[in-house]
Amino acid sequence: MKILEYPMQSSLHSFIQNKKQEGNLGKQSEEATKQGLILPMLQQLGWNPFDVQEVFPEYNVQSGRVDYALRINGYNKVFVEVKKVGEDLDKHQGQLLRYAFDHGVKLAILTNGIIWWFYLPLQEGTWEQRRFYTVDLLSQSPSDITDKFFAFISKQDVVSGQAITNAENIYNSRQKGKIIKDTFPKAWRKLLSEEDDFLSEVIAESVEKICGYKPDNKAVIQFLKEVSGETSLPLLNKASIQKSQKTEISEGQTNGSQKSSDSKLDTSLYKPISLSFINNTYEATNWVNLLKLFVNILAQNHTQEELNKLTTLVGKKRPYFTTNSTLLRKPGHITNTNLYFETHYSAASIKQFIGQILSKMGYPVNAVSIKTNHDI
């Protein structure tokens, strides 16, 4: 499939490129997403959004409605369900696919404007297995996005039946497996280049279970970089891990730092047991659980307006708090709010993150006390 072959393809490509450059995709409401993104894209795919017999809004299905039914000669061909930016799409896919299945609709789309999930509802399998493709407007190129949109939902291909053929080819063939296999090296290099904290934490904990010693984050990342591309991975031995830990201890003493429950070394070696905050103590099972617990306890003592101050905390590549969960690697949700926060951190990073949150919300650094199994 070649893109930019026809004027409509060039138009959609430019539209997507402009939207990405504007940088406000993650700031729109559900209605703004429909009017400013969904309908213009459908129009550039050959559909007439002003003809309700072609793009039928709020289409009645059983006890509910589908945002848009794309129709040809009075027959439903595609169901499109739109959610607000940042909405968790997982909890909506079952309902959409049931509607599509009951009405015999062969193609369904679930989107929050940024993420687009394409389904073949009449195929066998779980909801996830019926999802044959995902488009991400933020991370994928305008060329790839345009290519796939025209292949799956251009009016011309829907009318001819080619859209279903294109979808089924991906669903049935080994292309999906090949793409995944080819992407593994790219994903691996990306993890190494970003020095992914979550990956290193998982590996460090696995090493600890095997030999009883837990390497620090730097040692794990260095090890992964050294073995990257090799066919077999040498095992970390006890001596090398002990050496790494002794080096960090000696460096800390040289710099005048003291060993405490708040030190980086202790954070990487021990697991949390409890969190004390605002005159109460809460049980914690792991560092990510502790972070989620802290944030939600904090939220119970502040208004939404006060919590919005946390959205000004940003990292080099991603926000720490946002209303758009798709901008985060492993989002946690603040109960009874529209805010999400990043949980994709190592133990040391979580303690630093909590300190930043306390400072932003006007608390002293010692407002939180964390007890680990080292303190028993």
Secondary structure as GFF3:
##gff-version 3
##sequence-region A 1 376
A	DSSP	alpha_helix	7	22	.	.	.	ID=ss1
A	DSSP	three_ten_helix	25	27	.	.	.	ID=ss2
A	DSSP	alpha_helix	30	33	.	.	.	ID=ss3
A	DSSP	pi_helix	34	38	.	.	.	ID=ss4
A	DSSP	alpha_helix	39	44	.	.	.	ID=ss5
A	DSSP	beta_strand	55	61	.	.	.	ID=ss6
A	DSSP	beta_strand	64	72	.	.	.	ID=ss7
A	DSSP	beta_strand	75	82	.	.	.	ID=ss8
A	DSSP	alpha_helix	90	102	.	.	.	ID=ss9
A	DSSP	beta_strand	107	111	.	.	.	ID=ss10
A	DSSP	beta_strand	115	119	.	.	.	ID=ss11
A	DSSP	alpha_helix	127	130	.	.	.	ID=ss12
A	DSSP	beta_strand	131	136	.	.	.	ID=ss13
A	DSSP	alpha_helix	142	153	.	.	.	ID=ss14
A	DSSP	alpha_helix	155	160	.	.	.	ID=ss15
A	DSSP	alpha_helix	162	172	.	.	.	ID=ss16
A	DSSP	alpha_helix	175	193	.	.	.	ID=ss17
A	DSSP	alpha_helix	197	211	.	.	.	ID=ss18
A	DSSP	alpha_helix	217	227	.	.	.	ID=ss19
A	DSSP	alpha_helix	238	254	.	.	.	ID=ss20
A	DSSP	alpha_helix	264	269	.	.	.	ID=ss21
A	DSSP	beta_strand	272	277	.	.	.	ID=ss22
A	DSSP	beta_strand	280	283	.	.	.	ID=ss23
A	DSSP	alpha_helix	287	300	.	.	.	ID=ss24
A	DSSP	alpha_helix	304	307	.	.	.	ID=ss25
A	DSSP	three_ten_helix	308	312	.	.	.	ID=ss26
A	DSSP	beta_strand	321	322	.	.	.	ID=ss27
A	DSSP	three_ten_helix	325	327	.	.	.	ID=ss28
A	DSSP	beta_strand	331	333	.	.	.	ID=ss29
A	DSSP	beta_strand	340	342	.	.	.	ID=ss30
A	DSSP	alpha_helix	347	360	.	.	.	ID=ss31
A	DSSP	three_ten_helix	365	367	.	.	.	ID=ss32
A	DSSP	beta_strand	368	372	.	.	.	ID=ss33
A	DSSP	three_ten_helix	373	375	.	.	.	ID=ss34
###
